[in-house]
Amino acid sequence: MNTNILLIFLCIFFSSTFSDDVSTTSDNPSTSSDSPTASTVSPCGAPNQTQEIVELSFNPNEIFYFNAPFDIQFMDYFRINHAFSQRVAYRIQLEMSKKSRILVPKKNGILEKEETKRKVVIGFSGFKFDEKKFRNDSITIEWVNVPEDALPGVNEECFKIWFAEDVTPKNHTLEIIYNP
């Protein structure tokens, strides 16, 4: 399976690399249209702006608690629940106090069609807790549908395309509360 993906990628790469060296003309207007060719097909697929973005749910749904002690490194997780047969790309953004040491090892991911639950690891590195300095921390999860024609194993460039300025992703925010 991975070999096939690699071969497809190499074919796309080489065809786009060498397509500038070859010029063709056609007398038939139907063959010279703007139809996609191997050199224009992106491994990221073409985003469908008209398709409604699927719903996700989260556990916990509103508040994520970090419990003391805070002077050690600690890792936990929250869960993303996905009940649809649509691939979904998500990214995580953190809103942190100046002294916060929140860690999210993997901030981007894709939920595959058959994947109904995903544990997202979150934690913190050790810090000295001060209730006055740790306020308004939160986790925001944004998501969009992955285009049907996107290849498996996409990279950061695809996330840039899927979350472009003209795309309005759905989002959900979890408040972070520190429980001393």
C-alpha positions as a Markdown table, in Angstrom:
| # | Residue | x | y | z |
|---|---|---|---|---|
| 1 | Met | 0.0 | 0.0 | 0.0 |
| 2 | Asn | 2.7 | 2.5 | 1.0 |
| 3 | Thr | 4.7 | 1.6 | -2.2 |
| 4 | Asn | 1.7 | 2.4 | -4.3 |
| 5 | Ile | 1.3 | 5.8 | -2.6 |
| 6 | Leu | 5.0 | 6.5 | -3.1 |
| 7 | Leu | 4.8 | 5.6 | -6.8 |
| 8 | Ile | 1.8 | 7.9 | -7.3 |
| 9 | Phe | 3.6 | 10.7 | -5.5 |
| 10 | Leu | 6.7 | 10.2 | -7.6 |
| 11 | Cys | 4.6 | 10.2 | -10.8 |
| 12 | Ile | 2.9 | 13.4 | -9.9 |
| 13 | Phe | 6.2 | 15.0 | -8.8 |
| 14 | Phe | 8.1 | 14.0 | -12.0 |
| 15 | Ser | 5.3 | 14.9 | -14.3 |
| 16 | Ser | 5.0 | 18.4 | -12.7 |
| 17 | Thr | 8.8 | 18.8 | -12.7 |
| 18 | Phe | 9.2 | 18.0 | -16.4 |
| 19 | Ser | 5.9 | 19.4 | -17.7 |
| 20 | Asp | 7.4 | 22.8 | -18.2 |
| 21 | Asp | 9.9 | 21.4 | -20.8 |
| 22 | Val | 7.1 | 20.0 | -23.0 |
| 23 | Ser | 4.6 | 22.1 | -24.9 |
| 24 | Thr | 1.7 | 20.6 | -26.7 |
| 25 | Thr | -1.1 | 22.1 | -28.8 |
| 26 | Ser | -4.3 | 20.7 | -29.8 |
| 27 | Asp | -6.7 | 21.5 | -32.6 |
| 28 | Asn | -9.6 | 19.9 | -30.6 |
| 29 | Pro | -11.0 | 22.5 | -28.1 |
| 30 | Ser | -12.4 | 19.7 | -25.9 |
| 31 | Thr | -8.9 | 18.3 | -25.2 |
| 32 | Ser | -7.3 | 21.7 | -24.6 |
| 33 | Ser | -9.7 | 22.7 | -21.8 |
| 34 | Asp | -8.9 | 23.4 | -18.2 |
| 35 | Ser | -9.4 | 19.7 | -17.2 |
| 36 | Pro | -6.9 | 18.5 | -14.6 |
| 37 | Thr | -3.8 | 16.7 | -15.7 |
| 38 | Ala | -1.2 | 14.7 | -13.7 |
| 39 | Ser | 0.8 | 18.0 | -13.4 |
| 40 | Thr | -2.1 | 19.9 | -11.8 |
| 41 | Val | -3.5 | 17.2 | -9.4 |
| 42 | Ser | -2.5 | 18.0 | -5.9 |
| 43 | Pro | -1.9 | 15.2 | -3.3 |
| 44 | Cys | -4.0 | 17.5 | -1.0 |
| 45 | Gly | -7.1 | 17.3 | -3.1 |
| 46 | Ala | -9.4 | 20.1 | -4.0 |
| 47 | Pro | -11.3 | 21.6 | -1.1 |
| 48 | Asn | -15.1 | 21.6 | -1.5 |
| 49 | Gln | -16.3 | 24.9 | -0.2 |
| 50 | Thr | -20.0 | 23.9 | -0.6 |
| 51 | Gln | -19.8 | 20.8 | 1.5 |
| 52 | Glu | -20.9 | 21.3 | 5.1 |
| 53 | Ile | -18.2 | 20.5 | 7.7 |
| 54 | Val | -19.1 | 17.5 | 9.8 |
| 55 | Glu | -19.7 | 17.9 | 13.6 |
| 56 | Leu | -17.3 | 16.6 | 16.2 |
| 57 | Ser | -17.8 | 16.1 | 19.9 |
| 58 | Phe | -15.2 | 16.3 | 22.7 |
| 59 | Asn | -14.6 | 14.6 | 26.0 |
| 60 | Pro | -14.3 | 16.6 | 28.2 |
| 61 | Asn | -16.7 | 19.0 | 26.4 |
| 62 | Glu | -16.2 | 22.3 | 28.2 |
| 63 | Ile | -13.4 | 22.3 | 30.8 |
| 64 | Phe | -10.1 | 20.5 | 30.9 |
| 65 | Tyr | -8.6 | 20.2 | 34.4 |
| 66 | Phe | -5.0 | 20.0 | 35.2 |
| 67 | Asn | -4.6 | 18.7 | 38.8 |
| 68 | Ala | -1.7 | 19.4 | 41.2 |
| 69 | Pro | 1.2 | 18.8 | 41.6 |
| 70 | Phe | 2.4 | 21.2 | 39.0 |
| 71 | Asp | 6.2 | 20.9 | 39.6 |
| 72 | Ile | 6.5 | 17.8 | 37.5 |
| 73 | Gln | 5.9 | 17.0 | 33.9 |
| 74 | Phe | 2.4 | 15.6 | 33.4 |
| 75 | Met | 0.6 | 14.2 | 30.3 |
| 76 | Asp | -3.1 | 13.4 | 29.9 |
| 77 | Tyr | -5.4 | 13.5 | 26.9 |
| 78 | Phe | -8.8 | 14.7 | 25.7 |
| 79 | Arg | -10.9 | 12.8 | 23.2 |
| 80 | Ile | -12.3 | 13.8 | 19.9 |
| 81 | Asn | -15.3 | 11.8 | 18.8 |
| 82 | His | -16.1 | 11.5 | 15.1 |
| 83 | Ala | -19.3 | 9.8 | 14.1 |
| 84 | Phe | -19.3 | 10.5 | 10.3 |
| 85 | Ser | -17.8 | 8.7 | 7.4 |
| 86 | Gln | -15.8 | 11.8 | 6.3 |
| 87 | Arg | -12.1 | 12.4 | 6.7 |
| 88 | Val | -11.5 | 15.4 | 9.0 |
| 89 | Ala | -8.4 | 17.4 | 9.5 |
| 90 | Tyr | -7.9 | 19.2 | 12.8 |
| 91 | Arg | -5.4 | 21.6 | 14.3 |
| 92 | Ile | -5.0 | 22.7 | 17.9 |
| 93 | Gln | -4.2 | 26.2 | 19.1 |
| 94 | Leu | -3.4 | 27.1 | 22.7 |
| 95 | Glu | -4.2 | 30.3 | 24.5 |
| 96 | Met | -1.8 | 30.4 | 27.4 |
| 97 | Ser | -0.9 | 32.7 | 30.3 |
| 98 | Lys | 2.7 | 34.0 | 30.3 |
| 99 | Lys | 4.0 | 31.4 | 32.7 |
| 100 | Ser | 2.0 | 28.4 | 31.3 |
| 101 | Arg | 3.9 | 25.4 | 30.1 |
| 102 | Ile | 1.2 | 23.5 | 28.2 |
| 103 | Leu | 2.4 | 20.9 | 25.8 |
| 104 | Val | 0.6 | 19.4 | 22.9 |
| 105 | Pro | 3.1 | 17.0 | 21.1 |
| 106 | Lys | 1.0 | 16.7 | 17.9 |
| 107 | Lys | -1.1 | 19.8 | 17.1 |
| 108 | Asn | -2.3 | 18.6 | 13.7 |
| 109 | Gly | -4.0 | 15.4 | 12.7 |
| 110 | Ile | -6.5 | 13.6 | 10.4 |
| 111 | Leu | -9.4 | 11.5 | 11.6 |
| 112 | Glu | -10.0 | 8.8 | 9.0 |
| 113 | Lys | -13.5 | 7.7 | 7.9 |
| 114 | Glu | -13.5 | 4.7 | 10.1 |
| 115 | Glu | -11.9 | 6.3 | 13.1 |
| 116 | Thr | -14.6 | 7.2 | 15.7 |
| 117 | Lys | -12.4 | 8.3 | 18.5 |
| 118 | Arg | -9.0 | 10.0 | 18.8 |
| 119 | Lys | -7.0 | 10.6 | 22.0 |
| 120 | Val | -5.1 | 13.9 | 21.8 |
| 121 | Val | -2.2 | 14.1 | 24.2 |
| 122 | Ile | -1.9 | 17.3 | 26.3 |
| 123 | Gly | 0.1 | 18.1 | 29.3 |
| 124 | Phe | 2.5 | 20.5 | 30.9 |
| 125 | Ser | 6.1 | 20.7 | 31.9 |
| 126 | Gly | 6.8 | 21.5 | 35.6 |
| 127 | Phe | 6.1 | 25.0 | 36.8 |
| 128 | Lys | 5.4 | 27.0 | 40.0 |
| 129 | Phe | 1.7 | 27.6 | 40.2 |
| 130 | Asp | 0.3 | 31.0 | 41.0 |
| 131 | Glu | -3.4 | 31.3 | 40.9 |
| 132 | Lys | -3.3 | 35.0 | 39.9 |
| 133 | Lys | -1.0 | 34.3 | 36.9 |
| 134 | Phe | -2.8 | 31.3 | 35.4 |
| 135 | Arg | -6.1 | 32.6 | 34.0 |
| 136 | Asn | -7.8 | 32.3 | 30.7 |
| 137 | Asp | -5.8 | 29.4 | 29.4 |
| 138 | Ser | -7.7 | 27.4 | 26.7 |
| 139 | Ile | -7.4 | 24.9 | 23.9 |
| 140 | Thr | -9.1 | 25.6 | 20.6 |
| 141 | Ile | -9.6 | 22.8 | 18.2 |
| 142 | Glu | -10.4 | 23.8 | 14.6 |
| 143 | Trp | -11.4 | 21.3 | 11.9 |
| 144 | Val | -12.4 | 21.0 | 8.3 |
| 145 | Asn | -13.4 | 18.2 | 6.0 |
| 146 | Val | -10.5 | 16.5 | 4.1 |
| 147 | Pro | -11.2 | 16.6 | 0.3 |
| 148 | Glu | -12.3 | 13.2 | -1.0 |
| 149 | Asp | -9.4 | 13.1 | -3.5 |
| 150 | Ala | -6.7 | 13.8 | -1.0 |
| 151 | Leu | -4.1 | 11.1 | -0.8 |
| 152 | Pro | -3.3 | 9.4 | 2.5 |
| 153 | Gly | -0.2 | 10.5 | 4.4 |
| 154 | Val | -0.4 | 14.3 | 3.5 |
| 155 | Asn | 2.0 | 16.9 | 4.9 |
| 156 | Glu | 2.0 | 20.4 | 6.4 |
| 157 | Glu | 1.4 | 22.0 | 3.0 |
| 158 | Cys | -2.0 | 20.3 | 2.8 |
| 159 | Phe | -3.0 | 21.7 | 6.2 |
| 160 | Lys | -2.1 | 25.2 | 4.9 |
| 161 | Ile | -4.4 | 24.6 | 1.9 |
| 162 | Trp | -7.3 | 23.2 | 3.9 |
| 163 | Phe | -7.1 | 25.9 | 6.6 |
| 164 | Ala | -6.5 | 28.8 | 4.1 |
| 165 | Glu | -8.0 | 32.2 | 4.8 |
| 166 | Asp | -11.0 | 31.6 | 2.5 |
| 167 | Val | -12.0 | 28.5 | 4.6 |
| 168 | Thr | -14.0 | 29.0 | 7.8 |
| 169 | Pro | -13.3 | 25.9 | 9.9 |
| 170 | Lys | -15.6 | 24.8 | 12.7 |
| 171 | Asn | -14.1 | 25.2 | 16.1 |
| 172 | His | -14.5 | 24.2 | 19.8 |
| 173 | Thr | -12.8 | 25.7 | 22.8 |
| 174 | Leu | -12.0 | 23.9 | 26.0 |
| 175 | Glu | -11.2 | 26.1 | 29.0 |
| 176 | Ile | -8.2 | 25.0 | 31.1 |
| 177 | Ile | -8.6 | 25.1 | 34.8 |
| 178 | Tyr | -5.7 | 24.4 | 37.2 |
| 179 | Asn | -6.9 | 22.5 | 40.3 |
| 180 | Pro | -4.3 | 23.1 | 43.1 |
